[in-house]
């Protein structure tokens, strides 16, 4: 089970499992050579969002039960590092979508939320009243450039230039490959959180004209803390792209970020109230394994191999 977060949202991630409905309820079946078929019933009424990872199959009856219980079903990559599609129930509240839409269509409120995003990234007082978006973009560019220079000196890799060119992907240096890969992972979990809240991923406040504009807005809040340092730490890797993805999956960094993403979105869209982010370390419970039973969550199990 993943964190239960603000606004009573709870997440469950499943992979390599068959999900179906029987006479008792929705259950997940796992088959192993040692123990045969093991069945776990899912608390559908308590789940706000189910993330289905690779190797998962689900029946139409199970999907219908999730819909009746108001559970959003999101199809993701391994560890939630991609967000491929989502099925949103009719009963999902439109409260946050309406707040997002009202703010997006009001230029003054849209600018205020864009300024609040920059303050979340760079600290209080960095986007004072009257600071326009052109100046904020200039400040952002300078601060990110400075961060690149600091990390390049720390890892002794000389001059670094950010480059994203899908047409010459394999010729890029390890830091650029890792950064592109890590950012894509981050977009997946942010997209899942936005969908679970019922917001639109297309209505961005800084970014514009893209179906993932709001995803890019929110993901930008965490790159300086999460993906950029990780990418520079992989500067000597021979497979930086894959290592960046594995780092997120094995250390559950993205799942631990979920409560913060939801709280930050709520605070941005409703600044008149204070939303406290629960401690993700306290919200995570054990991982289930069909062979050994419960195993601790939030640690890198790859180190034990």
C-alpha positions in Angstrom: 0.0 0.0 0.0 1.3 3.5 -0.9 0.8 6.7 1.1 -2.6 7.9 2.2 -2.3 11.6 1.5 -4.1 14.8 1.8 -7.8 15.1 1.0 -8.2 11.4 1.9 -6.4 10.2 -1.2 -4.9 6.7 -0.9 -2.8 5.0 -3.6 -2.1 1.3 -4.3 0.6 0.2 -6.7 0.4 -3.3 -8.2 2.5 -5.2 -10.8 2.9 -8.8 -12.0 -0.5 -9.7 -10.7 -4.0 -10.7 -12.1 -6.9 -8.7 -10.7 -10.4 -10.0 -10.9 -13.8 -9.9 -9.2 -15.2 -12.9 -7.4 -18.3 -13.3 -5.2 -16.5 -11.7 -2.3 -14.9 -8.7 -3.9 -11.9 -7.6 -6.0 -8.8 -9.6 -5.5 -5.3 -9.8 -6.7 -3.8 -13.2 -7.6 -0.1 -14.0 -7.7 1.1 -17.4 -8.9 4.5 -18.7 -7.9 6.2 -22.1 -8.3 6.8 -22.4 -4.5 3.4 -21.4 -3.2 1.0 -21.9 -6.1 -1.7 -19.2 -6.4 -2.0 -16.7 -3.6 -5.0 -14.3 -3.3 -5.3 -11.0 -1.6 -8.6 -9.0 -1.5 -8.3 -5.3 -2.2 -10.0 -2.7 0.0 -11.7 -1.0 -3.0 -13.9 1.3 -0.9 -10.7 2.8 0.8 -8.7 3.3 -2.4 -8.7 6.6 -4.3 -6.2 5.6 -6.9 -4.8 2.2 -8.1 -1.6 2.2 -10.2 -1.3 -0.8 -12.4 2.3 -1.6 -13.3 3.8 -4.0 -15.9 2.6 -7.6 -15.9 -0.9 -6.7 -14.6 -4.1 -7.9 -16.0 -7.5 -6.8 -14.9 -11.1 -8.0 -15.7 -13.9 -5.7 -16.8 -15.9 -6.7 -13.7 -13.0 -5.6 -11.4 -12.7 -2.3 -13.3 -16.4 -1.7 -12.9 -16.2 -2.3 -9.2 -13.3 0.3 -8.9 -15.5 2.7 -10.9 -18.5 2.2 -8.6 -16.2 2.8 -5.6 -14.8 6.0 -7.1 -11.3 4.6 -7.6 -9.2 6.1 -10.4 -7.2 3.4 -12.2 -3.9 4.5 -13.8 -1.8 2.4 -16.1 1.9 3.0 -15.4 5.4 1.8 -16.1 7.4 -0.2 -13.6 7.4 1.6 -10.2 5.1 4.3 -11.6 7.9 5.8 -13.7 5.5 6.3 -16.6 1.8 7.2 -16.8 0.2 5.7 -19.9 -3.5 6.1 -19.4 -6.1 6.6 -16.7 -9.8 5.6 -16.1 -11.5 8.3 -14.0 -14.8 7.4 -12.2 -17.9 9.5 -12.6 -18.0 10.0 -8.8 -14.6 11.7 -8.6 -15.1 15.2 -7.3 -14.6 18.1 -9.7 -13.7 20.4 -6.9 -10.0 20.7 -7.8 -10.7 20.7 -11.5 -13.1 23.7 -11.0 -10.5 25.5 -8.9 -7.8 24.9 -11.5 -10.0 26.0 -14.4 -11.2 29.2 -12.6 -7.6 30.1 -11.8 -6.4 29.3 -15.3 -9.0 31.4 -17.1 -8.3 34.4 -14.8 -5.0 36.1 -15.9 -4.4 37.7 -12.5 -4.9 34.4 -10.6 -3.0 32.5 -13.2 0.0 34.8 -12.8 -0.3 34.6 -9.0 -0.1 30.8 -9.1 2.8 30.9 -11.5 4.6 33.3 -9.0 3.7 30.9 -6.2 5.3 28.0 -8.1 8.6 30.0 -8.5 8.6 30.8 -4.8 8.1 27.1 -4.0 11.2 26.4 -6.1 13.5 29.2 -5.1 12.2 30.4 -1.7 10.0 33.0 -0.2 10.4 36.5 -1.5 11.9 35.5 -4.9 8.7 36.4 -6.8 7.5 39.6 -5.2 4.4 41.3 -6.2 4.8 43.0 -9.6 7.4 40.5 -10.8 6.3 39.6 -14.3 6.7 36.2 -15.9 9.4 37.4 -18.2 11.6 38.4 -15.2 10.7 35.1 -13.5 11.8 33.1 -16.5 15.1 35.0 -16.5 15.6 34.3 -12.8 14.8 30.6 -13.3 17.3 30.3 -16.2 20.0 31.9 -14.1 19.4 29.8 -11.0 19.3 26.5 -13.0 22.4 27.4 -14.8 24.1 28.1 -11.5 23.0 24.8 -10.1 24.4 23.0 -13.2 27.8 24.8 -12.6 27.9 23.9 -8.9 27.2 20.2 -9.6 29.6 20.1 -12.5 32.4 21.4 -10.2 31.4 19.0 -7.5 31.7 16.0 -9.8 34.6 17.4 -11.7 33.1 17.0 -15.1 34.0 20.3 -16.6 31.5 22.4 -18.5 28.0 21.1 -18.8 25.4 22.1 -21.3 21.8 20.8 -21.1 20.8 19.1 -24.3 17.7 17.1 -25.2 17.7 15.8 -28.8 15.6 12.7 -29.4 17.0 12.4 -32.9 20.6 11.9 -31.5 19.7 10.2 -28.2 22.6 7.8 -28.1 25.3 10.4 -28.7 24.4 12.4 -25.6 26.6 12.5 -22.5 25.6 10.4 -19.4 24.3 13.4 -17.4 22.0 14.5 -20.2 20.7 11.0 -20.7 20.1 10.5 -16.9 18.4 13.8 -16.6 16.0 13.2 -19.5 15.3 9.7 -18.1 14.8 10.9 -14.5 12.5 13.8 -15.7 10.4 11.4 -17.6 10.0 9.2 -14.5 9.0 12.3 -12.5 6.4 13.3 -15.1 4.8 9.9 -14.7 4.2 10.1 -11.0 3.1 13.8 -11.2 0.7 12.9 -13.9 -0.8 10.1 -11.7 -1.2 12.5 -8.8 -2.9 15.2 -11.0 -5.3 12.6 -12.4 -6.1 11.2 -8.9 -7.1 14.7 -7.8 -9.3 15.1 -10.8 -7.3 18.0 -12.3 -6.5 18.5 -15.9 -2.9 17.8 -16.9 -3.3 20.2 -19.9 -4.1 23.4 -18.1 -0.7 24.7 -17.0 0.1 28.0 -15.3 3.7 28.4 -16.5 3.7 26.0 -19.5 1.1 26.3 -22.2 -0.2 24.6 -25.3 0.6 21.0 -24.4 -1.5 18.1 -23.0 1.0 17.8 -20.2 1.5 21.5 -19.4 0.3 21.2 -15.8 2.5 18.1 -15.4 5.6 20.1 -16.5 4.6 22.9 -14.1 4.4 20.6 -11.1 7.4 18.5 -12.0 9.6 21.6 -12.2 9.0 22.1 -8.5 11.1 19.1 -7.6 13.8 18.8 -10.4 16.5 20.9 -8.6 16.1 18.7 -5.5 15.5 15.3 -7.1 16.4 14.7 -10.8 19.2 17.1 -11.4 21.5 15.9 -8.5 20.7 12.3 -9.4 21.7 12.9 -13.1 25.0 14.4 -12.1 25.8 11.6 -9.7 25.6 9.2 -12.7 28.1 11.2 -14.8 30.5 8.2 -15.0 27.8 5.6 -15.6 27.9 3.5 -18.8 24.1 3.1 -18.7 22.9 6.3 -17.0 19.5 6.2 -18.5 18.6 2.9 -17.0 20.3 3.6 -13.7 18.3 6.8 -13.3 15.0 4.8 -13.7 16.2 2.0 -11.3 17.2 4.5 -8.7 13.6 5.9 -8.6 12.1 2.4 -8.6 14.3 0.7 -6.0 14.4 3.5 -3.5 10.7 4.4 -3.9 11.6 8.0 -4.3 8.7 8.8 -6.5 6.1 7.1 -4.3 7.4 8.9 -1.3 7.0 12.1 -3.2 3.2 11.5 -3.9 1.9 13.1 -0.6 3.9 16.2 -1.3 2.8 16.5 -4.9 -0.9 16.3 -3.9 -0.4 18.8 -1.0 1.5 21.2 -3.2 -1.2 21.2 -5.9 -3.9 21.7 -3.3 -2.0 24.6 -1.7 -1.3 26.3 -5.1 -5.0 26.0 -6.2 -6.4 27.0 -2.8 -3.9 29.3 -1.1 -6.6 30.5 1.4 -6.2 27.3 3.3 -3.2 25.5 4.7 -2.7 21.9 3.6 -0.1 19.9 5.7 1.8 17.2 4.0 1.8 13.9 5.9 5.1 12.3 6.6 5.5 9.7 3.8 7.8 7.6 6.0 4.9 7.1 8.4 2.4 6.4 5.7 4.2 3.6 3.9 3.5 0.1 5.2 5.2 -3.2 4.3 5.5 -4.6 0.8 3.8 -7.9 0.2 5.8 -10.8 -1.3 4.1 -14.2 -2.2 7.2 -16.2 -1.0 8.3 -14.5 2.2 5.2 -12.5 3.2 5.8 -9.0 4.3 9.0 -7.1 3.5 10.0 -3.6 4.6 9.1 -0.7 2.2 11.2 2.3 1.5 14.6 0.6 1.2 16.7 -0.5 -1.7 16.3 -4.3 -1.9 18.8 -4.5 -4.7 21.6 -4.1 -2.2 20.6 -7.5 -0.6 21.2 -9.5 -3.9 
